[in-house]
Amino acid sequence: MDELIVSLCLICHWTYPEACRFVNETPIKKVRTFIKELQYQKSMEDYRIASNAALIIATWANAQKKGNHYQVKDFIGQPPQRQDTPDNLKAAIEKANIKLPED
């Protein structure tokens, strides 16, 4: 439980009492789902930043040697993938008319 509270404080920039209140008032499955989504969003943000740096490196590397054609994925790999959402959660999301961001 403390890990969830610390994660909320770090990711959402909440104070300890705010995170405790959220965890206490929300069912634990929803809190864990919320944390997973926040972690995915953070990893996507980090990937975008790394992608910009990798683009610069790929451009520089391509300018140094003719014949090689480096791409961003050669330096940072594939973007993070969202873990599969369970079917019951997908149904609840659709019922509530919530749209998840596209991958």
PENORVEN-V341333 format. One record per run of one state. SS is the DSSP state (@ for helix, = for strand, . for the rest). FROM is the first residue (numbers start at 1). TO is the last residue. If there is no record, write none. Layout:
# PENORVEN-V341333
{{SS | FROM | TO} {SS | FROM | TO}}
This chain:
# PENORVEN-V341333
{{. | 1 | 1} {@ | 2 | 12} {. | 13 | 15} {@ | 16 | 25} {. | 26 | 27} {@ | 28 | 64} {. | 65 | 72} {@ | 73 | 76} {. | 77 | 86} {@ | 87 | 95} {. | 96 | 103}}
